[in-house]
Amino acid sequence: MLDSIKQDIEAIKERDPAARNSLEVLLLYSGLHAIMLHRPAHWLYRRRAYFPARLISQFSRFITGIEIHPGAVIGNGVLIDHGSGVVIGETAEVGDNCTIYQGVTLGGTGKDKGKRHPTLGKDVMVGSGAKILGPYVIGDGSKIASNAVVLQPLPSNSTAVGVPARVVRVEGKKVATRRNQLDHVHTPDPVSQELCRLNAELKRLRRRIEEIEDEKTNHKENDREVI
C-alpha cells in the first residue's frame, strides 16, 4: 500500500504543474486522499466486510467530495485532478496512470447486471464532466473530451467527443466520417430542400405545358393548310 501511495504521489507531481512537492501533495490533494482511503476499503470489500468498507467509502466521500465504491478496482499512478463530483461505480476498473478530472462519472445504465460499469485501460484521460455509462472497455491511451457521454467501447489511442460520444481520431489520425455528422454549419435544411424539389417539378411541368401548346399550334396550322 505504501508503494502504491508513492507511485500515486509521483504521478501527481509529473502530471499536475501546480504540485510543488511530495509533502504538499500528500497533505492537500483530495484526489490522492480519496485513493488512499479507497485502498483499505477495497481490501475489506474483497474480504466481504461490506459494512466497514462502505463506512470508509462514505467517510472519504464526505471529506473529499469524491465517491469511489469500495468494489471498484483502481490501478497505480491514477490522478484524480480537483475531483469534486467524481463518481466511480462498484464494478468499474481504472487502469494504471489514468487521469480523471472533476465531475466524471464511471457509471451504469441500470439495464446491466453483474459487470455494469466501465473499464478504463492504461493511460486513459477522461475530461471534466464526461460520463462513461455501461460495461464498456476504453482502450489504452484513449482520450475522452469534457462533457462527452460514452455509450460504447472505444479502441486504444482514440479520441472521443460529443453527446453521445463518437470517435474522431485513432492513433492520431482523423476518422473518416460523413460531412453532415460533424458539420453543424452546413447542415441541410429540409424545408429548403423540399422547396427546391417543388421548384424543379414546377419547371418541368411548365416545359411540358409549353410543348403541348406548341403541338396544338402546329396541328392548327397544318389543318389550315389542308383547307
Buried (B, 14 or more C-beta within 10 A) or exposed (E): EEEBBBBBBBBBBEBBEEBEEEEBBBEEBBBBBBBBBBBBBBBBBEEEBEEBBBBBBEEBBEEBBBBBBBBBBBBBBBBBBBBBBBBBBBBBBBBBBBBBBBBBBBBBEEEEEEBBBBBBBBBBBBBBBBBBBBBBBBBBBBBBBBBBBBBBBBBBBBBBBBEEBBBBBBEEEEEEEEEEEEEEEEEEEEEEEEEEEEEEEEEEEEEEEEEEEEEEEEEEEEEEEEE
